[in-house]
Amino acid sequence: MKYLFLLLVFIPFSINGQEYSITGNIVDAKNNDPLEFTAVSLLKLPDSSLVSGITANMKGAFELKATPGEYLLRFDFMGFETLFSSIKLENSNLNLGTISLKEDGEFLEEITITAARQLF
């Protein structure tokens, strides 16, 4: 009976599988400055359901944990183009190195604000 209890306790851990790290550094493509607090999302393929998400630290570094499989990484930072990257996580940690984000080309040239005060 004691062994049956121990077996039932440890089965979920062996079925769930081991998690591995996905790491990298996010920088501005123009000047290689770290992009702190960039949103990093890990999406499961093929349906793009959210598995995990994190923000990069002040040096632009991030670390996610996941079980082996095929994923889509999404990098978001305001004022920069969203970047998607397909990855295959196998039975080892994955270091993506440096990820460069390009500035978004849609900026407003000029904003003019006019107002008139009513006399009465």
C-alpha distances in whole Angstrom, upper triangle without the diagonal:
4,5,5,6,9,10,11,13,15,16,18,20,20,22,24,26,28,31,34,37,41,43,47,50,52,56,59,61,65,64,61,60,56,55,53,51,51,48,46,44,41,41,39,41,43,42,43,40,40,37,38,41,43,46,48,48,52,52,51,48,45,41,39,35,34,32,34,36,40,41,44,45,48,50,52,55,58,61,59,58,55,53,51,49,47,44,41,39,37,34,37,38,41,45,47,50,53,53,57,57,61,63,63,67,67,69,71,75,76,76,79,78,81,82,85,85,87,90,90
4,5,5,6,9,10,11,13,15,17,18,19,21,23,24,26,29,32,35,38,41,45,48,50,54,57,59,62,62,58,57,54,53,51,49,49,46,44,42,40,40,38,41,42,42,42,40,39,36,36,39,41,44,45,46,49,50,49,46,43,39,37,33,32,30,33,35,39,40,43,44,46,48,50,53,56,59,57,57,53,52,49,48,45,43,40,37,35,33,34,36,39,42,45,48,50,51,54,55,59,61,61,65,66,67,70,73,75,74,77,77,80,80,83,84,85,89,88
4,5,5,6,9,10,11,12,15,16,16,18,21,22,23,27,30,33,36,39,43,46,48,52,56,57,60,60,56,56,52,52,50,48,48,45,43,41,38,38,36,38,40,40,40,38,37,34,35,38,39,43,44,45,48,48,48,44,41,37,35,31,30,28,30,32,36,38,41,42,45,47,49,51,55,58,56,55,52,50,47,45,43,40,37,34,32,30,32,34,37,40,43,45,48,49,52,53,57,59,60,63,64,66,69,72,73,73,76,76,79,80,83,84,85,89,88
4,5,5,6,9,10,11,14,15,15,17,19,21,23,26,29,33,36,39,43,46,48,52,55,56,60,60,56,56,52,51,49,47,47,44,42,39,37,37,34,36,38,38,38,36,35,32,34,37,39,42,44,45,48,48,47,44,41,37,34,31,29,27,29,31,35,36,40,41,43,46,48,50,53,57,55,54,50,49,46,44,42,39,36,34,32,29,32,34,37,40,43,45,48,48,52,53,56,58,59,62,63,64,67,71,72,72,75,74,77,78,81,82,83,87,87
4,5,5,6,9,10,12,14,15,16,18,20,22,25,28,31,35,37,41,44,46,50,53,55,58,58,55,54,50,49,47,45,45,42,40,38,35,35,33,36,37,37,37,34,34,31,32,35,36,40,41,42,46,46,45,42,39,35,33,29,28,26,28,31,34,35,39,39,42,44,46,48,51,55,53,52,49,47,45,43,41,38,36,33,32,29,31,33,36,39,41,44,47,47,50,51,55,56,57,60,61,62,65,68,70,69,72,72,75,75,79,79,81,84,84
4,5,5,6,9,11,12,13,15,17,18,19,22,26,29,32,35,38,42,44,48,51,53,56,56,52,51,48,47,45,43,43,40,38,36,33,34,32,34,36,36,36,34,33,29,30,33,35,38,39,40,43,44,43,39,36,33,30,27,26,24,26,29,32,34,37,37,40,42,44,47,50,53,51,50,47,45,43,41,39,36,34,31,29,26,28,30,33,36,39,41,44,44,48,49,53,54,55,59,59,61,64,67,69,68,71,71,74,75,78,79,80,84,84
4,5,5,6,9,11,10,12,15,16,18,21,24,28,31,34,38,41,43,47,50,52,55,55,51,51,47,46,45,42,42,40,37,35,32,32,30,32,34,34,34,32,31,28,29,33,34,38,39,40,44,44,43,39,36,32,30,26,25,22,24,27,30,32,35,36,39,41,43,46,49,52,50,49,46,44,41,39,37,34,32,29,27,25,27,29,32,35,38,40,43,43,47,48,51,54,54,58,58,60,63,66,68,68,71,71,74,75,78,79,80,84,84
4,6,5,8,10,11,11,14,16,18,21,24,28,31,34,37,41,42,46,49,51,54,54,51,50,47,45,44,41,41,38,36,33,31,31,29,31,32,32,32,30,29,26,28,31,33,36,38,39,43,43,42,39,35,32,29,25,24,22,24,26,29,31,34,35,37,40,42,44,47,51,49,48,44,43,40,38,36,34,31,28,27,25,27,29,32,35,37,40,43,43,46,47,50,52,52,56,57,58,61,64,66,65,68,68,71,72,75,76,78,81,81
4,6,7,8,10,11,13,15,16,19,22,25,28,31,35,38,40,44,47,49,52,52,48,48,44,43,41,38,38,36,33,31,29,30,28,30,32,32,32,29,28,25,26,29,30,34,35,36,40,40,39,36,33,29,26,23,22,20,23,25,29,30,33,33,36,38,40,42,45,48,47,46,42,41,39,37,35,33,30,27,26,24,26,27,30,33,35,38,41,41,44,45,48,50,51,54,55,56,59,62,64,63,66,66,69,70,73,74,75,79,79
4,6,6,7,9,10,12,13,16,19,23,26,29,33,36,38,42,45,46,50,50,46,46,42,41,39,37,37,34,32,30,27,28,26,28,30,30,30,28,27,23,24,27,29,32,34,35,38,38,37,34,31,27,24,21,20,18,20,23,26,27,30,31,34,36,38,41,44,47,45,44,41,39,37,35,33,30,27,24,23,21,22,24,27,30,33,35,38,38,42,43,46,48,49,53,53,55,58,61,63,62,66,66,69,70,73,74,76,79,79
4,5,5,6,9,10,13,16,19,23,26,29,33,36,38,42,45,46,50,50,46,46,42,41,40,37,37,34,31,29,26,26,24,26,28,28,28,26,26,22,24,27,29,33,34,35,39,39,38,34,31,27,24,21,19,16,18,21,24,26,29,30,33,35,38,40,44,47,45,43,40,38,35,33,31,28,26,23,22,20,22,24,27,30,32,35,38,38,42,42,46,48,48,52,52,54,57,61,62,62,65,65,68,69,73,74,75,79,79
4,6,5,6,9,11,14,17,21,23,26,30,33,35,39,42,43,47,47,44,43,39,38,37,34,34,31,28,26,23,23,21,23,25,25,25,23,22,19,20,24,26,29,31,32,36,36,35,32,28,25,22,18,16,14,17,19,22,23,26,27,30,32,34,37,40,43,41,40,37,35,32,31,29,26,24,21,20,19,21,22,25,28,30,33,36,35,39,39,43,45,45,48,49,51,54,57,59,58,61,61,65,66,69,70,72,75,75
4,6,5,7,8,11,14,18,21,24,27,31,33,37,40,41,45,45,41,41,37,36,34,32,32,29,27,25,22,22,21,23,25,25,25,23,22,18,19,22,24,27,29,30,34,34,32,29,26,22,19,16,14,12,15,17,21,22,25,26,28,30,33,36,39,42,40,39,35,34,31,29,27,25,22,19,18,16,18,19,22,25,27,30,33,33,37,37,41,43,44,47,48,50,53,56,58,57,61,61,64,65,68,69,71,75,75
4,6,6,8,11,15,18,21,24,28,31,34,37,41,42,45,45,42,42,38,37,36,34,33,31,28,26,23,23,21,23,25,25,25,24,23,19,21,24,26,29,30,32,36,35,34,30,27,23,20,17,15,12,14,16,20,22,25,26,29,31,34,37,40,43,41,40,36,34,31,29,27,24,21,18,17,14,17,19,22,25,27,30,33,33,37,38,42,44,44,48,49,51,54,57,59,59,62,63,66,67,71,72,74,77,78
4,6,9,12,15,19,21,25,28,32,33,37,40,41,45,45,42,42,38,37,36,34,33,30,27,24,21,21,18,20,22,22,23,21,21,18,19,23,25,29,30,32,36,36,34,31,27,23,20,17,14,11,13,15,18,20,23,25,28,30,33,36,39,42,40,38,35,33,30,28,25,23,20,17,16,15,18,19,22,25,27,31,33,33,36,37,41,43,43,46,47,49,52,56,58,58,61,61,64,66,69,70,72,76,76
4,7,9,12,16,18,21,25,28,30,34,37,38,41,42,38,38,35,34,32,30,29,26,23,21,18,18,16,18,20,20,20,18,17,14,16,19,21,25,27,28,32,32,30,27,24,20,17,13,11,8,11,13,16,17,20,21,24,27,29,32,35,38,36,35,31,29,27,25,23,20,18,15,15,14,16,17,19,23,24,28,30,30,33,34,37,39,40,43,44,46,49,52,54,54,57,58,61,62,65,67,69,72,72
4,7,10,13,16,19,23,26,28,32,35,36,40,40,37,37,33,32,31,29,28,26,23,21,17,18,16,18,20,21,21,19,18,15,16,19,21,25,26,27,31,31,29,25,22,18,16,12,9,6,8,11,15,16,20,21,24,26,29,32,35,38,36,34,31,29,26,24,21,18,16,13,12,10,12,14,16,20,22,25,28,28,32,33,36,38,39,42,44,46,49,52,54,54,58,58,61,63,66,68,70,73,74
4,7,10,13,16,20,24,26,30,33,34,38,38,34,34,31,30,29,27,27,24,21,20,17,18,16,19,21,22,21,20,19,15,15,18,20,23,23,25,28,28,26,23,20,16,13,10,8,6,8,11,15,16,19,20,23,25,28,30,34,36,34,33,30,27,25,23,21,17,15,11,11,8,10,11,14,17,20,22,25,26,29,31,34,37,38,41,43,44,48,51,53,53,56,57,60,62,65,67,69,73,73
4,7,10,13,17,20,22,26,29,31,34,34,30,30,27,26,25,24,23,21,18,16,14,15,14,17,20,21,19,18,16,12,12,15,16,19,20,21,25,24,22,19,16,12,10,6,5,4,7,11,13,14,17,16,19,21,24,27,30,33,30,30,26,24,22,20,18,15,13,10,10,9,9,9,11,14,17,19,22,22,26,27,31,33,34,38,39,41,44,47,49,49,53,53,57,58,62,63,66,69,70
4,7,10,14,17,20,23,27,28,31,31,27,27,24,24,23,22,21,20,16,16,13,15,15,17,20,21,19,19,17,14,13,15,15,18,18,19,23,22,20,16,14,10,8,5,5,6,7,11,13,13,15,15,18,19,23,25,29,31,28,28,25,22,20,18,16,13,12,8,8,7,6,5,8,11,13,16,19,19,23,25,28,31,32,36,37,39,42,45,47,48,51,52,56,58,61,63,65,69,70
4,6,10,13,16,20,23,24,28,27,24,24,20,20,20,19,18,17,14,14,12,15,15,18,21,22,19,19,17,14,12,13,13,15,14,16,19,18,16,13,10,6,6,5,7,9,10,12,14,13,15,13,16,17,20,22,26,28,25,25,22,20,18,16,15,12,12,9,10,10,8,5,6,8,10,13,16,16,20,22,25,28,29,33,34,36,39,42,44,45,48,49,53,55,58,60,62,66,67
4,7,11,13,17,20,21,24,24,21,21,18,18,17,17,15,14,11,11,10,13,14,16,19,20,17,18,15,13,11,12,11,13,12,14,18,16,14,11,8,6,5,6,8,10,11,12,12,11,12,10,13,13,17,19,23,25,22,21,19,16,15,12,12,10,10,8,11,12,9,6,5,6,7,10,12,13,16,18,22,24,26,29,31,33,36,39,41,42,45,46,50,52,56,57,60,64,65
4,7,10,14,17,18,22,21,18,18,15,15,15,15,13,13,11,12,12,15,17,19,22,23,20,20,18,16,13,13,11,12,10,12,15,13,11,7,6,4,7,9,11,14,14,16,16,14,14,11,13,13,16,17,21,23,20,20,18,16,15,13,14,12,13,12,14,15,12,8,6,5,6,7,10,10,14,16,20,22,24,28,30,31,34,37,39,40,44,45,49,51,54,56,59,62,63
4,7,10,14,15,18,17,14,14,11,12,12,13,12,13,10,13,13,16,19,20,23,24,21,22,19,18,15,14,12,12,9,11,13,11,8,6,6,7,9,12,14,17,17,18,17,15,14,11,13,11,14,15,19,20,18,18,16,14,14,12,14,13,15,14,17,18,15,11,9,6,5,5,6,7,11,13,17,19,21,25,27,28,32,34,36,37,41,42,46,48,52,54,57,60,62
4,7,10,12,15,14,10,10,8,9,10,11,10,12,11,14,15,19,21,23,25,26,23,24,21,20,17,15,13,11,8,9,10,8,5,4,6,9,12,15,18,21,21,22,21,18,17,13,13,11,13,13,17,18,15,16,15,14,15,14,16,16,18,18,20,22,19,15,12,9,8,6,5,6,9,11,14,17,19,23,25,26,29,31,34,35,38,40,44,46,49,51,54,58,59
4,7,9,12,12,9,9,6,6,8,9,8,10,10,13,15,18,21,23,25,25,22,23,20,20,17,15,13,11,8,10,10,8,5,6,8,11,14,17,19,22,23,23,21,18,16,13,12,9,10,10,13,14,12,13,12,11,13,13,16,16,19,19,22,24,21,18,15,12,10,9,6,5,6,7,11,13,16,19,21,22,25,27,30,31,35,36,40,42,46,48,51,54,56
4,6,9,8,5,5,4,5,8,11,9,13,13,16,18,21,24,26,28,28,25,26,23,24,21,18,16,13,10,12,11,9,7,9,12,15,17,21,23,26,26,26,24,22,19,16,14,11,12,11,13,13,11,12,13,12,15,15,19,19,22,23,26,27,25,21,18,15,13,11,7,6,5,6,9,11,14,17,20,20,24,25,28,29,33,35,38,41,45,47,50,53,55
4,5,6,5,5,6,6,10,12,11,14,15,18,21,23,26,27,29,29,26,27,25,26,23,20,18,16,13,14,13,12,10,13,15,18,21,24,26,29,29,29,27,24,21,17,16,12,12,10,12,11,9,11,12,12,16,17,20,21,25,25,29,31,28,25,22,18,16,14,10,9,6,5,6,8,11,14,16,17,20,22,24,26,30,32,35,38,42,44,47,50,52
4,6,6,8,10,10,14,16,14,16,17,20,22,24,27,27,29,30,26,28,26,27,25,22,21,18,16,18,17,15,13,15,17,20,22,26,27,30,30,29,26,24,21,18,16,13,14,13,14,13,10,11,13,12,15,16,20,21,24,25,28,31,28,25,22,19,16,14,10,8,5,5,5,8,11,13,16,17,21,22,25,27,31,33,37,40,43,46,49,52,54
4,6,8,11,11,15,18,16,19,20,23,25,27,30,31,32,33,30,31,30,30,28,25,24,21,19,20,18,16,15,18,20,24,26,29,31,34,33,33,30,27,24,21,20,17,16,14,15,13,11,13,15,15,19,20,23,25,28,29,32,34,32,29,25,22,19,17,13,12,9,8,7,8,12,13,16,16,19,20,23,25,29,31,35,38,42,44,48,51,53
4,6,9,11,14,17,16,20,21,24,26,29,32,33,34,35,31,33,31,31,29,26,24,21,18,18,16,14,14,16,19,23,26,29,31,34,34,34,31,29,26,23,21,18,18,16,17,15,13,15,18,17,21,21,25,26,29,30,33,35,32,28,25,22,19,17,13,13,10,10,10,11,15,16,19,19,22,22,25,27,31,33,36,39,43,45,49,52,54
4,6,9,12,15,14,18,18,22,23,26,29,30,32,33,29,31,29,29,26,23,21,18,15,15,14,11,10,13,16,19,22,26,28,31,31,30,29,26,24,20,19,16,16,15,16,15,13,15,17,16,19,19,23,23,26,27,29,31,28,25,22,18,16,13,9,10,8,9,10,12,16,18,21,21,24,25,28,30,33,35,39,42,45,48,51,54,56
4,6,9,13,12,16,17,21,23,26,29,31,33,33,30,31,28,28,25,22,19,16,13,13,11,9,9,12,15,19,22,25,28,31,31,31,30,27,24,21,19,16,16,13,15,14,13,16,17,17,20,20,24,24,28,28,30,32,29,25,23,19,17,15,11,11,10,10,12,12,16,18,21,20,23,24,27,28,32,33,37,40,43,45,49,52,54
4,6,9,9,13,14,18,20,23,27,28,31,31,27,28,25,25,22,19,16,13,9,9,8,6,5,8,11,15,18,22,24,28,28,28,27,24,22,18,17,13,14,12,14,14,13,15,16,16,18,19,22,22,25,25,28,29,26,22,20,17,15,13,10,10,9,10,12,13,16,19,22,21,24,26,28,29,33,34,38,40,44,46,49,52,54
4,7,6,10,12,15,18,21,24,26,28,28,24,25,22,23,20,16,14,10,8,9,8,7,5,9,11,15,17,21,23,27,27,27,26,22,20,16,14,11,10,8,10,11,10,13,13,13,16,17,21,21,24,24,28,29,26,23,20,18,16,14,11,10,9,9,11,11,14,17,19,19,22,24,26,27,30,32,35,38,41,43,46,49,51
4,6,9,11,15,18,21,25,27,29,29,25,25,22,22,18,15,12,8,6,6,4,6,5,8,10,13,16,20,22,26,27,27,26,23,21,17,15,12,11,9,11,13,13,15,15,16,18,19,22,22,25,25,28,29,26,23,21,18,17,16,13,12,12,12,14,15,17,20,21,21,24,26,28,28,31,32,36,38,41,43,46,49,51
4,6,9,12,16,19,22,25,27,26,22,22,19,19,16,12,9,5,5,6,7,9,7,9,9,12,14,18,20,24,26,26,25,21,19,16,14,11,9,8,10,13,13,15,14,15,17,18,21,22,24,24,27,28,26,22,21,19,17,17,15,14,14,13,16,16,17,21,21,21,24,27,28,28,31,32,35,37,41,42,45,48,50
4,6,10,13,16,20,22,24,23,19,20,17,17,14,11,8,5,5,8,9,10,7,9,9,12,13,17,19,23,24,24,22,19,16,12,10,7,6,5,8,11,10,12,10,11,13,15,18,19,22,21,25,27,25,21,19,17,15,15,13,11,11,10,13,13,14,18,19,20,23,25,27,27,31,32,35,37,41,43,45,49,50
4,7,10,13,16,19,21,20,16,16,13,14,11,7,6,5,7,10,12,13,10,11,9,12,12,15,17,20,22,21,20,16,14,10,8,6,5,6,9,13,12,12,10,11,12,14,16,17,20,20,23,25,24,20,18,17,16,17,15,13,14,12,15,15,16,20,20,21,24,27,29,29,32,33,36,38,42,43,46,49,50
4,7,10,13,16,18,18,14,14,11,11,9,6,5,6,7,11,14,14,11,10,8,9,9,12,13,17,18,17,16,12,10,7,6,5,7,9,13,15,13,13,10,10,10,11,13,14,16,16,20,21,20,17,15,14,13,14,14,11,13,12,15,17,17,21,22,23,26,30,32,32,35,36,40,41,45,47,49,53,54
4,6,10,13,15,14,10,10,7,8,6,4,7,9,11,14,17,18,14,14,11,11,9,11,12,15,16,15,14,10,8,6,5,7,8,12,15,17,16,15,11,11,10,11,12,12,15,15,18,20,20,17,15,16,14,17,16,14,16,15,18,19,19,23,23,25,28,31,33,33,37,37,41,43,46,48,50,54,55
4,7,10,12,12,9,9,6,6,5,6,9,11,13,17,20,20,17,15,12,11,8,9,9,11,12,11,10,7,6,5,7,9,12,15,18,21,19,17,14,12,10,10,10,10,12,11,15,17,17,15,13,14,13,16,17,15,17,17,20,22,22,25,26,28,31,35,37,37,40,41,45,46,50,52,54,57,58
4,6,9,8,5,5,5,5,7,9,12,15,17,20,23,23,20,19,16,15,12,12,10,12,13,11,9,6,5,6,8,11,13,17,20,22,20,18,14,13,10,10,9,10,12,12,16,18,19,17,16,17,16,19,20,17,19,19,21,23,23,26,27,29,32,35,37,37,41,42,45,47,50,52,54,58,58
4,6,6,5,5,6,6,9,12,15,18,20,23,27,27,23,22,18,17,13,13,10,11,11,8,7,5,6,9,11,15,17,21,24,26,23,21,17,16,13,12,10,10,10,11,14,17,18,17,16,18,17,21,22,20,22,22,25,27,26,29,30,32,35,39,41,41,44,45,48,50,53,55,57,61,62
3,5,5,7,10,10,13,15,18,21,22,26,29,29,25,24,21,19,16,16,13,13,12,8,6,5,7,10,12,16,19,22,25,27,24,22,18,16,12,12,9,10,10,12,14,18,19,19,17,20,18,22,23,21,23,23,25,27,26,29,30,33,36,39,41,42,45,46,49,51,55,57,59,62,63
4,6,8,11,12,15,18,21,23,25,29,32,31,28,27,24,22,19,19,16,16,14,11,8,8,9,13,14,18,20,24,26,28,26,23,19,18,14,13,11,12,12,14,17,20,22,22,20,22,21,25,25,23,25,24,26,28,27,30,30,33,36,39,42,42,46,47,50,51,55,57,59,62,63
4,6,9,11,14,16,20,22,25,28,31,31,28,27,24,23,19,19,17,17,16,13,11,10,10,13,14,18,19,23,25,27,25,22,19,18,14,15,13,15,15,17,19,22,24,23,22,24,23,26,27,24,26,25,26,28,27,29,29,32,35,38,40,40,44,44,47,49,52,54,56,60,60
4,6,9,11,13,16,19,21,24,28,28,24,23,20,19,16,17,15,16,16,13,10,8,7,10,10,14,16,19,22,24,21,19,15,14,11,12,11,13,14,15,19,21,22,21,20,21,20,23,23,21,22,21,23,25,24,26,27,29,32,35,38,38,41,42,45,46,50,52,54,57,58
4,6,9,11,15,18,21,24,27,28,24,23,20,19,16,16,14,15,16,13,12,10,10,11,12,15,17,20,22,25,23,21,17,17,14,15,14,15,16,16,19,22,23,22,21,22,21,25,25,22,24,23,25,27,26,29,28,31,34,37,39,39,42,42,45,47,50,52,53,57,58
4,6,8,11,14,17,21,24,25,21,20,17,16,13,13,12,14,15,14,13,10,10,10,10,13,14,18,20,23,21,20,16,16,14,14,14,15,16,16,19,21,21,20,19,20,19,23,23,20,22,21,24,25,24,28,28,30,32,36,38,37,41,41,44,45,49,50,52,56,56
4,7,11,14,17,20,23,24,21,19,15,14,10,10,8,10,12,11,11,9,10,10,12,14,16,19,22,25,23,22,18,17,15,15,14,14,14,13,16,18,18,17,16,18,18,21,22,20,23,22,25,27,27,30,30,32,35,38,40,40,43,44,47,48,52,53,55,59,59
4,7,11,13,16,20,20,18,16,12,11,7,8,8,11,14,14,14,11,11,10,11,13,14,17,20,23,21,21,17,16,15,15,15,14,15,14,17,18,18,16,16,17,17,19,20,18,21,20,24,25,25,29,29,31,34,37,39,38,42,42,45,47,50,52,54,57,58
4,7,10,13,16,17,15,13,10,10,8,10,11,14,16,16,16,13,12,9,9,10,11,14,16,20,18,18,15,15,14,14,15,15,17,16,19,21,20,17,16,17,16,18,18,16,19,18,21,22,22,26,26,28,30,34,35,35,38,39,42,44,47,48,51,54,55
4,7,9,13,14,12,11,7,8,7,10,12,16,18,19,18,15,14,11,11,10,11,12,15,19,17,18,15,15,15,16,17,17,19,18,21,22,20,17,16,16,15,17,17,15,17,17,20,21,22,26,26,27,30,33,34,34,38,38,41,43,46,48,50,54,54
4,6,9,11,9,9,7,9,10,13,16,20,21,22,21,18,16,13,11,9,9,10,13,16,15,16,14,14,15,16,19,19,21,20,23,24,22,19,18,16,16,16,15,14,15,15,18,18,19,23,24,24,27,30,32,32,35,35,39,40,44,45,48,51,52
4,7,8,5,5,5,8,10,14,17,20,22,22,22,18,17,13,12,10,10,10,13,16,15,16,15,14,16,16,19,18,21,20,23,24,21,18,16,14,14,14,12,12,13,13,17,17,19,23,24,25,27,30,32,32,36,36,40,42,45,47,50,53,54
4,5,5,5,6,10,12,16,19,23,24,25,25,22,21,17,16,13,14,13,16,18,17,19,18,18,19,20,22,22,24,22,25,26,23,19,18,16,16,15,14,14,15,16,19,19,22,25,26,26,29,31,33,33,36,37,41,42,46,47,50,53,54
4,6,7,10,13,16,19,23,26,28,29,28,25,23,20,19,15,15,13,15,17,17,20,19,19,21,22,25,24,27,26,28,29,26,22,21,18,18,16,15,15,16,16,18,19,21,25,26,25,28,30,31,32,35,35,39,41,44,46,49,52,53
4,6,9,12,16,19,22,26,27,28,27,24,23,19,18,15,16,14,17,18,17,19,19,19,21,21,23,23,25,24,27,27,24,20,19,16,15,13,12,13,13,14,17,18,21,24,26,26,29,31,32,33,36,37,41,43,47,48,51,54,56
4,7,10,13,17,20,23,24,25,24,21,19,15,15,11,12,11,14,16,14,16,15,15,17,17,20,19,22,21,24,25,22,19,17,14,13,11,9,9,10,11,15,16,18,22,24,24,27,29,31,32,35,36,40,42,46,47,50,54,55
4,7,11,14,17,20,21,22,22,19,18,14,14,12,14,14,17,19,17,18,17,16,17,16,19,18,20,19,21,22,19,15,14,11,11,10,9,10,12,14,17,19,21,25,27,27,30,32,34,35,39,40,43,45,49,51,54,57,58
4,7,10,13,17,18,19,19,16,15,12,12,11,13,14,17,20,18,18,16,15,15,15,17,15,17,16,19,20,17,13,12,10,10,11,11,11,14,15,18,20,22,26,27,28,31,34,36,36,40,41,44,46,50,51,54,57,59
4,7,10,14,15,17,17,15,15,12,13,13,15,17,20,23,21,21,18,17,16,15,16,14,16,13,16,16,14,10,10,9,10,12,13,13,16,17,21,23,25,29,30,31,34,37,39,39,43,44,47,49,53,54,57,60,61
4,7,10,12,14,14,12,13,10,12,13,15,17,21,24,22,21,18,17,15,14,15,13,14,11,14,15,13,10,10,11,11,14,15,15,18,19,22,24,26,29,31,32,35,38,40,40,44,44,48,50,53,55,57,61,61
4,7,10,12,13,12,14,12,15,16,19,21,24,27,25,25,21,20,18,16,16,13,13,10,12,12,11,9,10,12,13,16,18,18,21,22,26,28,29,33,34,35,39,41,43,44,47,48,51,53,56,58,60,64,64
4,7,8,10,9,12,12,15,17,20,22,26,29,26,25,22,20,17,16,14,12,11,8,10,10,11,10,10,13,14,18,20,19,23,23,27,29,30,33,34,36,40,43,45,45,48,49,53,54,58,59,61,65,66
4,6,10,10,13,14,17,20,23,26,29,32,29,28,24,22,19,17,15,12,10,7,8,8,10,10,12,15,16,20,22,22,25,26,30,32,33,36,37,39,43,46,48,48,52,52,56,57,61,62,65,68,69
4,7,9,13,14,18,20,24,27,30,32,30,28,24,22,19,16,13,10,8,5,5,6,8,10,11,14,15,19,22,21,25,26,29,32,33,36,37,40,43,46,48,49,52,53,57,59,62,64,66,70,71
4,6,10,12,16,19,22,26,29,31,28,26,23,20,17,14,11,8,6,5,7,9,11,12,12,15,16,20,22,21,24,25,28,31,31,34,35,38,41,44,47,47,51,52,55,57,61,63,65,68,69
4,7,10,14,17,20,24,27,28,25,23,20,17,13,11,8,6,4,6,9,12,13,14,12,15,15,18,20,19,22,22,25,28,28,31,32,35,38,41,44,44,48,49,53,55,58,60,62,66,67
4,6,10,13,16,20,23,25,22,20,16,14,10,8,6,5,6,8,11,14,15,14,12,14,13,17,18,16,19,19,22,25,25,28,29,32,35,38,40,41,44,46,49,51,54,57,59,62,63
4,7,10,13,17,20,21,18,16,13,10,7,6,4,6,9,10,14,17,17,16,14,15,13,16,17,14,16,16,19,21,21,24,25,28,31,34,37,37,41,42,46,48,51,53,55,59,60
4,7,10,13,17,19,16,14,10,8,6,5,6,7,10,11,15,18,17,15,12,13,11,14,14,11,13,13,16,19,19,22,23,26,29,32,34,35,39,40,43,45,49,51,53,57,58
4,7,10,13,15,12,11,7,6,5,7,9,11,14,15,19,22,21,18,16,15,13,15,14,11,12,11,14,16,16,19,20,22,25,28,31,31,35,36,40,42,45,47,50,53,54
4,7,10,12,10,9,6,5,7,8,12,13,17,17,21,24,22,19,16,15,13,14,12,9,10,8,11,13,13,17,18,20,23,26,28,29,33,34,37,40,43,45,48,51,53
4,7,9,7,7,5,7,9,12,15,17,20,21,25,27,26,23,20,19,16,17,15,12,11,9,11,11,11,15,15,17,20,23,25,26,29,30,34,36,39,42,44,48,49
4,6,6,7,7,9,12,15,18,20,24,24,28,30,28,25,22,20,18,18,15,12,11,8,10,9,10,14,14,15,18,21,23,23,27,28,31,33,37,39,42,45,47
4,6,8,9,12,15,18,22,23,27,28,31,34,32,29,26,24,22,22,19,16,14,11,11,9,9,12,12,12,14,18,19,19,23,24,28,30,33,35,38,42,43
4,7,9,12,16,19,23,25,28,29,33,35,34,31,28,26,23,22,19,16,13,10,9,6,5,9,9,9,12,14,16,17,21,22,26,29,32,35,38,41,43
4,6,9,13,15,19,21,25,26,30,32,31,28,24,22,19,19,16,13,10,6,6,4,4,8,10,11,14,17,19,20,24,26,30,32,36,38,41,45,47
4,6,10,13,16,19,23,25,28,31,30,27,24,22,18,19,16,12,10,7,6,6,5,8,10,12,16,18,21,22,26,28,32,34,38,40,43,47,48
4,7,10,14,16,20,21,25,28,27,24,21,20,17,18,15,12,11,8,9,9,9,12,13,15,19,22,24,25,29,30,34,36,40,42,45,48,50
4,7,10,13,17,18,22,25,24,21,18,17,13,15,13,9,9,7,9,11,11,14,16,18,22,25,27,28,32,34,37,40,44,46,49,52,54
4,7,10,13,16,19,22,22,20,16,16,13,15,14,11,11,10,12,15,15,17,19,22,25,28,31,32,35,37,40,43,46,49,51,55,56
4,6,10,12,16,19,18,17,13,13,10,13,13,10,12,12,14,17,18,20,22,25,28,31,34,35,39,40,44,46,50,52,55,58,60
4,7,10,13,17,17,15,13,14,11,14,15,13,15,16,18,21,21,24,26,28,32,35,37,39,42,44,47,50,53,55,58,62,63
4,6,10,13,13,12,9,11,9,13,15,13,16,17,20,23,24,27,29,31,35,37,40,41,45,46,50,52,56,58,60,64,65
4,6,10,11,11,9,12,11,15,17,17,20,21,24,27,28,31,32,35,38,41,44,45,49,50,54,56,59,61,64,67,69
4,7,7,8,7,10,11,15,17,17,21,22,25,28,29,32,34,37,40,43,45,46,50,51,55,57,60,62,65,68,69
4,6,8,8,12,14,17,20,20,24,26,29,32,33,36,38,40,44,46,49,50,54,55,58,60,64,66,68,72,73
4,7,9,13,15,18,22,22,26,28,31,35,36,39,41,43,46,49,52,53,56,57,61,63,66,68,71,74,75
4,6,10,13,15,19,20,24,26,29,33,34,37,39,41,45,47,50,51,55,56,59,61,65,67,69,73,74
4,7,10,12,16,17,21,23,27,30,31,35,37,38,42,44,47,48,51,52,56,58,62,64,66,70,71
4,6,9,12,13,17,20,23,26,28,31,33,35,39,41,44,45,49,50,54,56,59,61,64,67,69
4,6,9,11,14,17,21,24,26,29,31,33,37,39,41,43,46,48,52,54,57,59,62,66,67
4,6,7,11,14,17,20,22,25,28,30,33,36,38,40,43,45,49,51,55,57,60,63,65
4,7,10,13,16,20,22,25,28,29,33,35,37,39,43,44,48,51,54,57,59,63,64
4,6,10,13,16,19,22,25,26,29,31,34,36,39,41,45,47,51,53,56,60,61
4,7,10,13,16,19,21,23,26,28,31,33,37,38,42,45,48,51,54,57,59
4,7,10,13,15,18,20,23,25,28,30,33,35,39,42,46,48,51,54,56
4,7,9,12,15,16,20,22,25,26,30,32,36,38,42,45,48,51,53
4,6,9,12,13,17,19,22,24,28,30,33,36,40,43,46,49,51
4,6,9,10,13,15,18,20,24,26,30,33,36,39,42,45,47
4,6,8,11,14,17,18,22,24,28,31,34,37,40,43,45
4,6,10,11,15,17,20,23,27,30,33,36,39,42,45
4,7,9,12,14,18,20,23,26,30,33,36,39,41
4,6,9,11,15,17,21,24,27,30,33,37,39
4,6,7,11,14,17,20,24,27,30,33,35
4,7,10,14,17,20,24,27,30,33,35
4,7,10,13,17,20,23,26,29,32
4,7,10,13,17,20,23,26,29
4,6,10,13,17,20,23,25
4,7,10,13,16,20,22
4,7,10,13,16,19
4,7,10,13,15
4,6,9,12
4,6,9
4,6
4
